[in-house]
């Protein structure tokens, strides 16, 4: 007999490197209809040392990556344990953790999320469900995006669910199937340039707003081959490091103009990615605080109602949905959709570790 309610901690670390998101969540299911409540939530920022490691790990040797994985598992385990103790959380069904993506090369049959070693369950002292992407890549899928099944189950009232994190990704229903894919880089690029100005990010997009559009750069960005590819498709930091940043750096422009132009690019590609430019779109992730970006999107999507939800859902939606993926794994139910990732079949992904 399956349970009708679950209490979990969902854990997510995204490519924008703003820290580890933790959310204590209560799920309930009644006649196959799911509901949720986010209780305590917190983002633990990375130290400067860890930021440097995570930014440069894409170039690490295999032995260095192995050591990094071990060290990060210890770090992440202790962050989760502290969160549970501080909030006096009891009777957890599981901790459901994404880990942190370092390498994502599904075309080569490979993806690596660090922090998913079995030792994490011992450190945390709880059942841990983690490593959700590897199985999908082995089944010929992109291993991403994984959030769309949560969009279907928890946010069915919206025509589109758009997440603006390190990268943007979209999900929607089409012909009875959930379709989802990564659209473009977002905060991986915008934060890179904000950092150049000594800032962690561009608050409300005001720096970008002060710049001007460089039409030649915008045209080159829009013509990158990724945007012509059919879905399923996904992006990793390698794309930013080897293609996007070198292109931006080849232009002798101010930081403000580069950020302004890149925001126009994000908005334009978002509009182009939608089969219909009308309806209701839920927007979450750190980029939802970028007022200038949302205004640019609205300009391209004049018939779309853009909805930014309450703060907890806005900031912790990915942690929330990885919590749900973990619960579905415990229930041995499908938590990855082949229509989204391109895998051979729908499947129940993730690894369960007991303390």
N, C-alpha and C positions, 0 to 999 in steps of 0.2 A: 504494500500500500504506500503510494507516494505521499509525502507531506504536502500540506496546503500553505505552509509559511516557512520562510528561511531567513536567517540572520547571517549576514556575511560582511566582511570588509573587502571592498573593491580597491585595487591598487593599480595606478597607471603612471608611467613616466614617458612623456612624449618627446618628439624630436625638437620641440622648441626649447627644451632644457630649462624650463622654469621651475622644475623640482618634481618631487614625488607627490602625486595626488592620492589621498586616502579618504575613503567614504565608508562610514558604517551604515549599512542599508538593510531595511526590512522589506522582503518581497512577500507577496501573497498571491495565490492563484486560486481562482474560483471558476469552475466550468471553462477551463482553458483560457480565461482572461486574467492577465497579470496586472498587478499594481505594485507601486513601490513607494517607500518613504526614505528619504536621505536624512539620517540622524546627525551624528557628529561628522564633521569633515575638516580636512586640513591639507595644506600644501607645504611640504618641507623642502625649502630651497637647498640646492647643492652648494657645497663650499667651492671656493675658487679653484682649489686643487682638483676636485672632482669634475668641475666644469671643463677644465683643460683636458683631463683624461678622456671624457666622453666626446669632446669635440674632435680629438685627434685619433681616437681609437680605430677609425676606419683604415688607418695606415699601419696599425700594429701588426707585428709578426704573430704567428700561431702561438708560440709560447707566451708572449706578452698578453694575447687575448685570453688565454687560459687562466693566467694569473688575475687579469682584470675581472673575469667572470667570477672567480672565487672571491675576490675582494668585494666586488659589487653585491654578490649574494649576501655576504656578511653585513655590509652596510644596509642593504634593503631590509634584511631580516630584522635588524635592530631598530630600524625606523618603524617598521610595522609593530614590533613588540612594544615599543615605547608608546605608540598611538593607542594600542589596546589597553595598556596599563594606565595611561594618563586618563582615559575616558571610562575606566572601570567597566570595560565591555565583557560580558559573560555569555556563556552558552552559544558560542559561534558555531555555525555549521561548517564554515570554511573561510579561509582567506583566499581571494581570487586575484591573482597578480599577473599582469602583462609582462613585467620585466622592462628592460630598456633595449630598443633596437640599435644594434651597432652596424650590422651588415644585412642588406636586404637585396638578394640577387636571385629572385625566383626563376629567371631565365636560365640560370646555372644550377637550378635545383637546390638553392641554399638560402637560408635566412638564419640570423643569429640574434636572439634576445638574451642579454645577460641578466643574471639574477634569478635564474630558474633551476639552479642546482638543487638536488634533493636535501641538502643541508638546511635549506631555508625553513623547512617544516620543524626541524629540531630547534632552530634559533627562535622561531616564533612560538613554538609550543602548540601549534594548531594544525589541522588538516589544511594543506595548501593545494589549490588547483592553479596550474600555471602552464607556460610554454604552449600557447594556443596556436601558434602559426606553423610550426615545423611539419605537422602531419599533413596540413593542406598543401604545402609545397611538395611533399612526397607524393601526393595524389595528383600532381600536375597543376596545382592552383597557384595563384599569386601570393597566397598566405595573407592577403589583405584585399580590401579592408574587412575587418571582422565585426565592426559595430553595426552594420545594416540589419542583422537579425534582431538586434535590440530595438532599432528604429521601427521595424515591422511590429514587434510585440508590444512595445511601450509607447510609441509615438505615432500610431496609425492615423491619428486625426490630421496629420500634415501631409501635403502632397510631396514635399521634399524635406529632407533633413540634411542640412549643410553644417559641417564642422570646420572651423577655421583654427587650426593648430599650427604645428610646424609646416604641415601641408594642408590643403583643403581637400575634403572628400564629400561626396554627395551620395545620397541613396533615395530611391523612389521605386514605386511599383509600376511595372509595365507588362501588359499581357499576362497578368497573374504571377509574374516573377518579380523578385526583388533585384533591382539593378543597382550597382554601386561601383564607384571607382574614385581614384585620386584625381583631382583636377589640376592643381598647380602647387608650387611652393608658396608658403605665406610667411609665417614668422621665422622660419629658418633664414630667409633673406632679409626681412624687415629688421629683425633683431640684430643681425650681423652689422647692418649699417647704423642702427641705434647705438650698438656697442662702440663703434668708431667714434661716436660723439660722447662717449663716457656714460651712456645711459643703458639700463637693462632692456628697455623697450621704448617705443614711440607712443607716449600717452595720448590716447584718443586719436592718434594719427595726425597730430598737429604739426609735427616736423614735415611729414610728407605733404600735408596740405599747403605748406609754405613754398613748396617747390613748383616746378613747371614740367609739363609733358615734353619729353624728347621723342618726336614722332619716329625718327629712324631707329632708336633703341626699341620703342614699343613694337614696331613692325618686325624687328629681328626676334624679339621675345615671342611674339605671336606665331612666328613661322617655325619655331622649334619642332622637331619631328614628333615629339611625344604627343602633342595636341592633335595630330592627325591620326594617331593610332586608335583602333577600335577598342572598346572595353571588352573583357576585364583588363584593367591595367593598374599599376600602382607605382609609387615613387619612393625612393630612398634618398638619404643624404648624399649618396654618390652623385646623383643627378645635379644637385645644387653645387657641389664642390667642383665637379669636372666640366659642367656645361653652363649653368646659370651665372654663377659668380664670375668666371672668366669673361663671359660676354658683358656683364655689367661693368667689370673692371676695365674692359677695353675702351670704354667711353670716358672722355675727359669731362666729367660732369660733377656738380656738387652732390654731396650726400642727399641733400633735400630733393634735387631733381631726380636722382636715381630712385629714391623711395617713392616719390610722387608717380613717376612713370611705372614703377613696378606695381603699385596699387591699382593703377588704371588697367594694367595687364591682368591682375588677379580678377578684377571685376568683369572684364571683358570675357575672359576664359570661363568664368562661372556662368555667365549668360549663355555662352555658346554651348556649354555642356548640357543644358536642360532641353529635353524634348519639346516642352511647352513652357513659354515664359509667363505663365499666369498660375494663380492658385495661392497656396499658403506654404511658406517655407520657414521651418524652424532653424535658427542659427545659433550655434553654441561654440565653445572653445574660446581661447584668449583673444582671438581676432574679432570676436563679437563686441569687444570694448573699443575697437578701432572705428570711431564714428565716421571718419573720412572714408574708410573702406566701405562701410555700409551705405553711405550716401552715393558713392560711385556705383555700387551694385544696383541701388534703387534706380539710378539714371538709366542703366541698361535693362532694368526689369520693371518698367513703369506699371505693369498690370499685376505684379506680384506683391502679396502682403508678406512682409518680412517680420517675423516674430522672434524676439529675443526673450527667453524664459526667465523665471526667477533665478536668483543668484546661484543657489546650490546646483540646480540642474544645468545652468549655463557653465559653471566652472568644473563640475564633477561628472558630466554626462559620460565620459569615457570610462572613468572608474566605476560608475553605476553599471554600465553595460558589460564591462568585464566581470563585475559581480554576477550579473545575470548569466553570462557565458559559463561561469564556474558552476552556478546552480544547475543549469541545463546539463552540464557534464556529469554532475553528481546524480542527476535523474536519468542518465544515459539517453538523453534526448538530443536531437540535432541542434548544434549551435553554430555551424558554418554552412553557408548556402553556396552551392556550386554555381548558381546563376550569377553570383557576385564575384567569386574568386577564379572561376574557370576550372576548378578541380573536377575529377571524374565523377564525383557524386557528392550529395549532401552528407555531412558526417558530424560526429560528436568529437570535438577536438580538445586537446589539453591533457596534461599529466596530473595525476593525483598523488601527492606525497603525504604520508602520515608521520607525526612526530615520533 
